[in-house]
Amino acid sequence: MTTSKDTKRILDVTDLKVSFRTYAGEVQAVRGVTFHLDKGEVLAIVGESGCGKSVTAQTIMRLVPSPPSFIKEGSIVFNEDKDIVKLSDRQMQRVRGSEMGMIFQDPMTSLNPTMTVGKQISESLIKHQGMNKAQAMARSLEMLKLVGMSNPEGRLKQYPHELSGGMRQRVMIAIALACNPKLLIADEPTTALDVTIQAQIIELMQALKEKTDASIIMITHDLGVVAEMADRVIVMYAGKIVEEGTVDEIFYESRHPYTWGLLRSVPRLDAENKSDLVPIPGTPPDLFAPPKGCAFADRCPYAMKVCLDHDPEKFEVKGDHRAACWLCHPDAPKVERPVEAGGAV
């Protein structure tokens, strides 16, 4: 996506490298990630478990415990003037909650079991907006109504264990949006919910995006959610971005074999006959000692000798659509995209 003069850049992540110190050595969880997010945009980050997508998101919020984690290199510029990496803990506390909000994967473990719903939503309003308790509680009631909570007056006085999974996730969304943040990070917000509630939460987030004009980073492995919500998509593998582009480019014109593998493992609505899903063979590499070449080479049916010896650069496919794969090199043999990787989700 080309940024116009009128489009405001909300987030610029450049060459971000995040590692964890362990007794066995250094785990290189994020290895040189670069991307941006514009105002009002929805960016999806997808990939298998352990690919670094949640660590990337939590590092933006500075929620990864340090130690054992540490940022080796890179910058995270928020709202064009704040380098998150250089902020002190106290400065970050003022940004987190007021200008950035986060919806976590499991609301039951993220919400405080000893506090009522009303107090949990009010907490950030009192701290960041300077409201008194009555004002904060009134705003909390507004937020519960905004997220479509049934009987919002009664829910204010209830505790998290008294609510269903879908209701708890609505409370999490209300907390994240209470202070009208410019950036909302949703870390697998529908994973712990059943299919019907998932659809309701996706519909809710789409409606709230239109109302608040917040920029959203959606961390997920559910490509159905991506197709429904995203403007652009980043595909991560072994701590790196292997492909990026618009949602249509990733679904219908993808160029990386890992992206093809992800798409082939999703049920297709247009399939004429019932067939088994095609898993990606093998396992991700050990990030204690990442391979010197392409991290996907051992699992890739199209791997060449150069893939084992040299890590590919990001090749431009078209515009801002890029793929880190030697198959995109002008001198590489032509490989047709598998038909199964091009269907509707």
C-alpha positions in Angstrom: 0.0 0.0 0.0 1.3 3.4 -0.9 0.8 6.0 1.8 -0.8 9.2 0.5 0.0 12.6 1.9 -3.3 12.6 3.8 -2.7 9.2 5.4 -1.2 9.2 8.8 1.3 6.6 9.8 0.3 5.2 13.2 3.1 2.6 13.5 6.5 2.0 11.9 8.4 -1.1 13.0 11.9 -1.3 11.6 14.4 -4.3 11.8 12.9 -5.5 15.1 14.9 -8.3 16.7 13.7 -9.8 20.0 15.4 -12.6 21.9 15.0 -14.6 25.1 17.8 -15.5 27.4 17.4 -19.1 28.7 19.7 -21.6 30.5 20.1 -23.4 27.2 21.1 -20.2 25.3 19.5 -17.4 23.3 16.2 -18.0 21.6 15.9 -15.6 18.6 12.1 -15.2 18.6 11.8 -12.2 16.2 14.5 -11.8 13.6 14.5 -8.5 11.8 10.8 -7.7 11.3 9.9 -4.5 9.4 6.3 -3.3 8.7 4.0 -0.3 9.0 0.4 0.5 9.9 -1.7 3.5 8.7 -4.6 5.2 10.3 -7.8 3.3 10.0 -6.1 0.2 8.6 -6.5 -3.5 9.7 -3.2 -5.4 9.4 -3.3 -9.2 10.0 -0.2 -11.1 11.1 -0.6 -14.8 10.4 1.5 -18.0 10.9 1.9 -21.2 12.8 2.3 -21.2 16.6 5.8 -20.2 17.5 6.4 -18.0 14.4 6.9 -14.8 16.5 3.6 -13.0 15.8 2.5 -12.7 19.4 6.0 -11.7 20.6 6.0 -9.0 18.0 2.6 -7.7 19.2 3.5 -7.8 22.8 6.8 -6.1 22.2 5.0 -3.2 20.6 3.0 -2.9 23.8 6.2 -3.6 25.9 4.4 -6.4 27.7 7.1 -9.1 27.2 8.9 -9.6 30.5 12.4 -8.3 30.5 14.4 -10.4 31.6 14.3 -12.9 30.0 13.4 -11.0 26.8 15.4 -8.2 25.4 15.2 -6.1 22.2 18.5 -6.6 20.3 17.9 -4.1 17.6 15.3 -2.1 15.9 12.8 0.7 16.4 9.1 0.9 17.0 7.8 4.4 16.2 4.3 5.0 17.3 2.1 8.0 16.2 5.1 9.4 14.2 6.9 10.7 17.3 7.4 8.1 20.0 10.0 5.4 19.8 8.5 2.7 22.0 11.9 1.0 22.4 13.4 4.1 24.1 10.5 5.0 26.4 11.0 4.4 30.2 8.6 2.1 32.0 6.7 5.1 33.4 6.4 6.8 30.0 5.2 3.5 28.5 2.5 3.2 31.2 1.1 6.5 30.0 0.9 5.3 26.4 -0.4 1.8 27.2 -4.1 1.9 27.8 -4.6 5.5 26.7 -3.1 5.4 23.2 -2.7 1.7 22.7 -5.2 -1.0 23.6 -4.9 -4.8 23.6 -7.4 -7.6 23.4 -5.9 -10.8 24.7 -6.4 -14.4 23.6 -8.0 -15.8 26.8 -10.1 -13.2 28.7 -10.6 -15.5 31.7 -6.9 -15.3 32.5 -6.5 -11.7 31.4 -9.4 -10.3 33.5 -8.9 -9.8 37.3 -11.1 -12.4 39.1 -11.3 -10.2 42.2 -12.7 -7.1 40.6 -16.2 -6.4 39.1 -16.5 -5.7 35.4 -17.3 -2.1 36.1 -14.2 -1.5 38.2 -12.0 -3.1 35.6 -13.2 -0.9 32.8 -13.2 2.2 35.1 -9.6 1.6 36.2 -8.0 3.0 33.0 -10.5 5.8 32.7 -9.6 7.1 36.2 -5.9 6.7 35.5 -5.6 8.0 32.0 -8.6 10.3 31.5 -8.7 11.8 35.0 -12.3 10.9 35.6 -13.8 10.5 39.0 -15.5 7.2 40.0 -19.0 8.2 39.0 -17.9 9.5 35.6 -15.8 6.4 35.0 -18.6 4.1 35.9 -21.0 6.0 33.5 -18.4 5.7 30.7 -18.0 2.0 31.6 -21.8 1.5 31.1 -21.6 3.3 27.7 -18.8 1.0 26.7 -20.7 -2.2 27.6 -23.6 -0.9 25.6 -21.3 -0.1 22.7 -19.9 -3.7 22.6 -23.5 -5.1 22.6 -23.5 -6.5 26.1 -26.9 -7.7 27.3 -28.2 -6.2 30.6 -25.2 -3.8 30.8 -26.3 -2.3 34.1 -26.3 -5.7 35.8 -23.0 -6.8 34.2 -21.2 -3.8 35.7 -21.6 -5.4 39.1 -20.7 -9.0 38.1 -17.3 -10.7 38.3 -15.6 -12.4 35.3 -16.5 -16.0 36.4 -20.2 -15.1 36.2 -20.0 -14.3 32.5 -19.8 -16.6 29.5 -16.7 -16.7 27.2 -18.3 -14.4 24.7 -19.3 -11.9 27.3 -15.8 -11.9 28.8 -14.4 -11.1 25.4 -16.8 -8.2 25.0 -15.6 -6.9 28.4 -12.0 -7.2 27.1 -12.9 -5.2 24.0 -14.6 -2.6 26.2 -11.5 -2.2 28.4 -9.3 -1.9 25.3 -11.4 0.8 23.7 -12.4 2.7 26.8 -9.8 5.5 26.3 -10.3 5.7 22.5 -6.8 4.4 21.6 -5.2 5.1 18.2 -3.9 1.5 18.0 -5.7 -1.7 18.9 -3.9 -5.0 19.0 -6.1 -8.1 19.0 -4.1 -11.2 19.9 -6.1 -14.2 18.6 -9.4 -12.7 20.0 -11.6 -15.5 18.8 -9.5 -18.6 19.4 -11.1 -19.6 22.8 -14.7 -19.0 21.5 -17.2 -21.3 19.7 -17.9 -20.6 16.0 -21.2 -18.7 16.6 -19.6 -16.4 19.2 -16.5 -15.9 16.9 -18.8 -14.6 14.2 -20.4 -12.1 16.6 -17.0 -10.9 17.9 -15.7 -10.4 14.3 -18.9 -8.5 13.4 -18.6 -6.4 16.6 -14.9 -5.5 15.9 -15.8 -4.5 12.3 -18.6 -2.2 13.6 -16.3 -0.7 16.2 -13.6 0.0 13.7 -16.0 2.0 11.6 -17.2 4.0 14.6 -13.8 4.6 16.2 -11.5 4.7 13.1 -8.9 2.9 15.2 -6.0 1.1 13.5 -6.0 -2.6 14.2 -3.3 -5.3 14.3 -5.0 -8.7 14.2 -2.8 -11.6 15.3 -4.3 -14.9 14.2 -3.9 -18.3 12.6 -7.5 -18.2 11.4 -7.4 -17.3 7.7 -11.2 -17.0 7.7 -10.9 -14.1 10.2 -8.2 -12.5 8.0 -10.4 -12.7 4.9 -13.3 -11.1 6.8 -11.4 -8.2 8.4 -7.9 -7.4 7.0 -6.8 -4.8 4.5 -3.2 -6.1 4.4 -1.6 -9.4 5.6 1.9 -10.3 6.9 2.9 -13.9 6.9 5.5 -14.8 9.5 7.6 -17.9 9.8 10.5 -18.6 12.2 10.6 -15.0 13.5 10.7 -13.4 10.0 8.2 -11.9 7.5 8.2 -14.3 4.5 5.4 -12.6 2.5 3.3 -9.4 2.7 0.6 -7.8 0.6 -3.0 -6.9 0.4 -5.5 -9.5 1.5 -6.4 -10.3 -2.1 -2.7 -10.6 -3.1 -2.1 -13.0 -0.3 -5.2 -15.2 -0.9 -5.1 -15.2 -4.7 -1.6 -14.2 -5.9 0.6 -15.5 -3.1 4.2 -16.4 -4.1 5.8 -18.1 -1.0 5.4 -21.9 -0.6 4.8 -21.4 3.1 1.8 -19.2 2.3 0.6 -21.8 -0.2 0.8 -24.4 2.6 -1.2 -22.3 5.0 -3.9 -21.8 2.4 -4.0 -25.4 1.4 -4.7 -26.4 5.1 -7.9 -24.4 5.2 -11.3 -25.9 4.1 -12.5 -24.5 0.8 -16.1 -23.5 0.2 -15.8 -24.1 -3.5 -14.4 -27.6 -3.3 -16.5 -30.0 -5.5 -15.5 -33.1 -3.7 -14.7 -33.9 -0.1 -11.0 -34.2 0.4 -8.5 -34.3 3.3 -6.8 -31.1 4.3 -3.1 -30.9 3.3 -0.9 -30.3 6.3 2.6 -28.7 5.9 5.1 -31.6 6.5 7.8 -31.3 9.1 8.3 -28.8 12.0 9.6 -25.2 12.3 13.3 -24.8 12.9 14.9 -24.5 16.3 15.4 -20.7 17.0 18.3 -21.4 19.4 20.3 -21.9 16.2 18.3 -20.7 13.1 19.5 -22.1 9.8 21.8 -19.9 7.7 19.6 -20.3 4.6 15.8 -20.0 4.2 14.2 -21.3 7.4 11.5 -23.0 5.5 13.8 -24.9 3.2 13.7 -28.2 5.1 9.9 -28.3 4.7 9.6 -26.8 1.2 9.0 -29.1 -1.8 10.5 -26.6 -4.1 13.8 -26.0 -2.2 17.0 -25.5 -4.2 20.6 -25.5 -3.1 20.7 -21.7 -2.8 17.8 -21.9 -0.3 20.0 -24.0 2.1 23.0 -21.7 1.9 21.6 -18.2 1.6 18.7 -16.4 3.3 16.5 -14.9 0.6 15.9 -11.2 0.4 12.4 -9.8 0.0 11.6 -9.7 -3.7 9.0 -7.3 -5.1 6.2 -9.2 -6.7 4.0 -6.2 -7.5 3.9 -2.8 -5.8 4.0 -3.5 -2.0 3.5 -7.2 -2.5 6.8 -8.9 -1.5 7.9 -12.4 -0.8 11.2 -13.6 0.8 11.6 -16.6 -1.5 14.3 -17.5 -4.1 11.6 -18.7 -6.5 10.8 -15.0 -7.0 14.3 -14.3 -8.3 14.3 -13.6 -12.1 16.7 -16.5 -12.7 14.7 -19.0 -10.7 12.8 -21.8 -12.4 9.1 -21.1 -12.9 6.8 -22.9 -10.3 3.1 -22.8 -10.8 1.1 -21.9 -7.7 -0.9 -25.0 -6.5 -4.6 -24.8 -7.5 -5.7 -25.8 -4.0 -4.0 -22.7 -2.6 -6.2 -20.3 -4.6 -9.7 -21.0 -3.4 -12.1 -19.0 -1.3 -12.0 -19.4 2.5 
